Amino acid sequence: MDTVPVQQDYRVRLEIFEGPLDLLLFLIRKNELDIYDIPISFITEQYISYLAMMRELNVELASEFLVIAATLLEIKARMLIPTPVEQEEDIEDPMQELTNRLLEYQLFKNAGMQMNNLNMLYRDTFIKGIQEDLKSESTSPNIEADVYDLLVAFKSILDRAKDEQIAYMTVERISVAQRINDIMERISLVKSISFDSLLPEDYTKMDVVVTILAVLELLRLRMLRCEQKEPFGTIWLYVHE
Amino acid sequence: MEKDKLIAIIEALIFASDKPLKTRYIEQVMSIVDLGNLTVGTLIEELKGIYTMGNRGIELVEVAEGWQFRTKPGLAEWIKRLNTVKPSKLSMPALETLAIIAYRQPITRAEIEYVRGVDSGAVLKTLIDRRLIKIIGKKELPGRPLVYGTTQEFLEVFSLKDISALPNLDDIKQMSSSETELERNQTELPLPATEPTDEE
């Protein structure tokens, strides 16, 4: 059930770069460059090719990424044009400014990491007053299931479903709305319910289809959440707190 | 009054308080007894020592300019077995934003965003919702922008005595320039053995 579609791959990658400065720092580190002496041509090229890659992957780029790209290009352009000596002193050096920003950003990024190492309340240390909540300890499913898992589970139920008897002339039709009410009624009594048990003993494909639609709708409305203890395991539904 | 009795009183006061208890409140309560040549400060230190030295599960910690009993950090996994509510972790963007505010307060949103290079509205909202930061005023600049600072809860959550107890920024600067510690080490505490064992 390797439901790791391509988009998940870049969603992770996106998270690495919290902004253009973060991306620049990454490129500097990756290429083992000296932050005080950045080869502007090289880094600009790398930076822009990263942006291109991100765009190719349909990652929505914050406009800030483009601002820094423009800054890089400006610096690069300036280096190509000779500056009159007498003016050099007056002009604010954009390269210097960028270096300072990178250093400052790096400093606070590290400071944030240091803070993460402190003893954090309710993570590393506790004060009196927490409430015991043991019931879910042994039985609690702990893997969050996603829609794909849900579909796989339903697929296996569908496969098990008996073929409908052709002879039936009147199919008892259950509406999705009806099913939603059924599910919410049942789950409100027991707090959690396994997927399989939502279906009647001898269910038909129609039952399965209506049930999956009802569950998906409830998940969408955030009235339920679903979890799975292990791959291929039972999917449990919970009332969304 | 005997010293042990005095320490016991302080212990009870701190235990009974639901917030970190400030030394000056303890002093107020104790003002009716003659401490002789002792001070509340030294008595607290002695009490603290008892918990530190002894094989205890809790310790006396100075947080947010007060005293509070807290479980020892090595025992966190056990407490999490009692209560399965997941502690809400702070994301890297939240941590770095919090660091900027903690070290540079009072600070405007624009100043934070200049350092981070990205829009920080959402992160600021998260930090405010979690009561780690708050608006502490307005800056005398065109538009009178709001300025942010850390809260009492911030000190409590990060187990800091006061804001000056933050890791020294110069030390971090040194560390940054050596450029080694940049890997994100999400330190996961080892899970306790399945069978609780007595500590020796």
Contacts between the chains, C-beta under 8 A, distances in Angstrom:
chain1	res1	chain2	res2	distance
A	18	B	92	6.6
A	18	B	93	5.0
A	18	B	96	7.4
A	18	B	116	7.3
A	18	B	118	6.4
A	19	B	116	5.8
A	19	B	117	4.2
A	19	B	118	3.5
A	20	B	117	5.1
A	20	B	118	7.3
A	21	B	116	7.0
A	21	B	117	3.9
A	22	B	117	7.4
A	29	B	179	7.2
A	29	B	182	6.3
A	35	B	179	7.9
A	62	B	118	6.0
A	62	B	119	6.7
A	64	B	117	5.7
A	64	B	118	5.2
A	64	B	119	7.0
A	68	B	117	6.8
A	101	B	114	7.5
A	101	B	115	7.4
A	101	B	117	7.1
A	103	B	176	7.5
A	104	B	115	5.6
A	105	B	115	6.0
A	105	B	116	6.7
A	105	B	117	6.5
A	106	B	176	5.1
A	107	B	169	7.1
A	107	B	172	6.2
A	107	B	173	5.8
A	107	B	176	5.5
A	108	B	96	5.4
A	108	B	99	4.8
A	108	B	100	4.9
A	108	B	103	7.3
A	108	B	115	6.1
A	108	B	116	7.8
A	109	B	92	7.9
A	109	B	96	5.0
A	109	B	99	7.9
A	110	B	172	5.1
A	110	B	175	6.1
A	110	B	176	5.1
A	110	B	181	7.0
A	110	B	182	7.5
A	111	B	96	7.5
A	111	B	99	3.9
A	111	B	100	7.9
A	111	B	102	7.9
A	111	B	103	6.4
A	111	B	166	8.0
A	111	B	167	6.8
A	111	B	169	6.6
A	111	B	172	5.2
A	112	B	92	6.8
A	112	B	95	3.5
A	112	B	96	3.8
A	112	B	97	7.8
A	112	B	98	6.6
A	112	B	99	4.1
A	113	B	95	7.0
A	113	B	181	7.6
A	113	B	184	7.1
A	113	B	185	7.7
A	114	B	99	7.9
A	114	B	167	4.4
A	114	B	172	5.9
A	115	B	95	6.0
A	115	B	98	6.8
A	115	B	99	5.7
A	115	B	102	7.4
A	115	B	158	6.2
A	115	B	166	7.4
A	115	B	167	7.0
A	116	B	90	7.2
A	116	B	95	5.5
A	117	B	187	6.9
A	118	B	158	4.7
A	118	B	159	5.8
A	118	B	160	7.2
A	118	B	167	7.8
A	119	B	70	8.0
A	119	B	73	5.0
A	119	B	158	7.7
A	119	B	159	4.2
A	120	B	87	7.6
A	120	B	157	6.1
A	120	B	158	6.3
A	120	B	159	7.1
A	121	B	70	7.7
A	121	B	156	5.9
A	121	B	157	4.7
A	121	B	158	7.7
A	121	B	159	6.7
A	122	B	87	4.5
A	122	B	157	7.8
A	123	B	76	6.6
A	123	B	87	4.5
A	123	B	89	7.4
A	124	B	73	4.3
A	124	B	76	5.0
A	124	B	159	7.9
A	124	B	189	7.6
A	125	B	61	7.6
A	125	B	70	4.5
A	125	B	71	5.4
A	125	B	72	7.2
A	125	B	73	5.4
A	125	B	76	6.8
A	125	B	159	6.4
A	126	B	70	6.6
A	126	B	71	4.5
A	126	B	76	7.2
A	126	B	79	5.0
A	127	B	68	6.3
A	127	B	69	7.1
A	127	B	70	5.6
A	127	B	71	7.8
A	128	B	69	7.2
A	129	B	18	7.4
A	130	B	79	7.0
A	130	B	82	7.1
A	130	B	83	4.8
A	130	B	85	7.9
A	131	B	83	6.4
A	132	B	82	5.0
A	132	B	83	6.1
A	133	B	82	7.5
A	133	B	83	5.0
A	133	B	84	5.3
A	133	B	85	6.3
A	134	B	81	8.0
A	134	B	82	6.7
A	134	B	84	7.9
A	136	B	84	5.4
A	137	B	81	6.5
A	137	B	84	6.1
A	140	B	84	6.5
